[in-house]
Amino acid sequence: MLTLNGITVRLGGRTILDGATAAIPPRARAGLIGRNGAGKSTLVRVIAGMLEPDDGSADMPKDSRLGYIAQEAPAGSASPFDTVLAADIERAALMEEAETCVDPDRIGELHERLNAIDAHTAPARAAKILAGLGFDEEMQHRALDAYSGGWRMRVALAALLFSQPDVLLLDEPSNHLDLEAVIWLEDFLKSYRGTIIVVSHERDFLNNVVDHIVHLERGKLTLYPGGYDAFERQRAERVAQLEAARANQEAQRAKLQDYIARNSARASTAKQAQSRAKALAKMQPIAAMADDPSLSFGFPDPTELRPPLITLDMATVGYDETPILKRLNLRLDPDDRIALLGRNGNGKTTLARLLAAQLSPMEGEMTASGKMKVGYFTQYQVEELDHADTPLDHMTRQMPDHKPAAVRAQLGRFGFNADKATTKVGKLSGGERARLALALITRDAPHLLILDEPTNHLDVDSREALIQALNAYSGAVLLVSHDRHMLEMTADRLVLVDDGTAKEFDGSIDDYIAFILSSGSSAKGGGDAGSKVSKKDQRKANAAARERFKELSKRVKAIESRMDKLTKERSAIDRALFDPASADASLAQLTASDLMKRRAELEPRIEAIEAEWLEANEALEADRNEAA
């Protein structure tokens, strides 16, 4: 068990963690979630022993091995394969000693220990992990220095997974991965035998991997059973109860204040008024759920243009006379919502840059509407913001012909109020910088938004707000993202970038995931995805999988319906306890004792049905894996 005991951390005079306490069960897969800036990475660093808390401790069983990825990516002339193998320090030391040892007894001990730790299968395990994260055989043996920082971080992740620590700490592990590698990582983590603490903002990743949610809010921790969807339901109930309690308290406060105001001056009631004044002073206020400006996204609607916006006709695009994509035939209309699928390195960004007119076709034709404006978001824009300037400075430079009110209005669309608009960019969180970059690229109401991994710095709630804003936006959207939930909620068309070209994918995101798993392409370095499975065979496999899922899905929905009925009944009881005047007629006549008794009877039924729901969802996942 990993126990977090009253951890308090203060940084720069601000309390980040305030007595954070939680007990993570053995071998639990816990998702650590919270708003941007809540202190998740700070807590992970405390658990990893990289930061000494001002108070409290993170305790785990003696001799437990803890694994955590350092911020600096590995580099040098060593290959990814050798780097991963070296991560098992004991194996590396034993193998080195065995090569030079001449003592027969010691040689026997060495080989006995090597067999015990399954050392001879290590090369195959290392290669499998690297393949799952996108390294084909040739890539596994290049020098690390030949790779970008993102790919080297994949090597760091592979080395960490290969070392198999008892407690595995992962801070946003999917940020450097494509969708295919994320799917592989999910499957790997679901069978991991140690304890996992993972910081993630991806709803589907959390639902598919974790069995507990650790919610960090206002420096405190709350442990919830289940995945993210289960957390959301339980959290909504807690918020409803909190709001009901706050409303009841405000009513009580108003009554006390009214009594004190009317009776303090009367000699006959002054004593009672004084007593109520003391009660009022002791009443601890229940805070309302504060509005969060980081949930604000507002894309200005463009002027109408006649379709098509862009047409590609047998176009070829690449760099330095080297083609990357050929035979491109694609049409974008003003109301299109397109998601680009495919492994990193297959050319998704190249295609995005072509459509943004940052690259020109080497061959073929690209026709674009002359009045079309394009807003193109990349992570580079976030990184290149001037830290010494404010959002207002950045926006004023980009809108030189606009009045100050218009500049501030555009910032306001993205949650930058008067204070935030004049805060130095260097003091903004990663999510706030991403919002600023989005505000900048949409300042002139573009007809086409091209978003390349827009969610990397956004928490779950901010991602939901972005999804809503995209769905309300009247222009066209081209999206590159490994966040499946965002793709499912925003994309109407899927385009697979693979094998040197881009083609429409016939199916849904779930079909694409099934396609990846069934074809085994998630374990390849790209290039031949889909070449060994015909569309006809894939459609048959998908249809069979959907039929198998149908009965289990019906069961899950039936369980959810029963769960919803019971939780609504519990919420009604809570309302009757907090505010009898608003109680349902059937509960209004019951005493507080009777209400508490009925609530106590409900709790084990709700716990049982939640366990049944988790079991049913695991059965769905097992059926899916079997189909793959």
Salt bridges, closest charged atoms under 4 A:
GLU90 OE2 - ARG113 NE 2.57
GLU97 OE2 - ARG106 NE 2.78
GLU109 OE1 - ARG106 NH1 3.10
GLU138 OE1 - ARG142 NH2 2.88
GLU172 OE2 - HIS201 NE2 3.19
ASP178 OD2 - ARG154 NH2 3.49
ASP178 OD1 - ARG343 NH1 3.53
GLU186 OE2 - ARG484 NH2 1.98
GLU202 OE2 - HIS482 NE2 2.65
ASP211 OD1 - HIS212 ND1 2.86
GLU217 OE2 - ARG235 NH2 2.72
ASP229 OD1 - ARG203 NH1 3.24
GLU232 OE1 - ARG203 NH1 3.12
GLU237 OE1 - ARG570 NH2 2.08
GLU243 OE1 - ARG246 NH2 3.42
ASP258 OD2 - ARG262 NE 2.85
ASP292 OD2 - ARG35 NH1 2.70
ASP333 OD1 - ARG331 NE 2.85
ASP336 OD2 - ARG493 NH1 2.80
ASP389 OD2 - ARG397 NH1 2.77
GLU432 OE2 - LYS420 NZ 2.90
GLU453 OE1 - HIS482 ND1 3.19
ASP459 OD2 - ARG35 NE 2.79
ASP461 OD2 - ARG35 NE 3.87
GLU464 OE2 - ARG203 NH2 2.97
GLU464 OE2 - HIS485 NE2 2.63
ASP483 OD2 - ARG463 NH1 2.68
GLU504 OE2 - ARG493 NH2 2.34
ASP506 OD2 - ARG539 NH1 3.13
ASP510 OD1 - ARG624 NH2 3.76
ASP511 OD1 - ARG546 NH1 2.88
ASP528 OD2 - LYS524 NZ 3.56
GLU547 OE1 - LYS550 NZ 3.41
GLU551 OE2 - LYS554 NZ 3.80
ASP564 OD2 - LYS568 NZ 3.17
GLU569 OE2 - ARG598 NH2 3.68
ASP574 OD1 - ARG599 NE 2.57
GLU603 OE2 - ARG570 NH1 3.05
GLU603 OE2 - ARG599 NH1 2.86
GLU612 OE1 - ARG562 NH2 3.19
GLU621 OE2 - LYS190 NZ 2.57
ASP623 OD2 - ARG548 NE 3.70
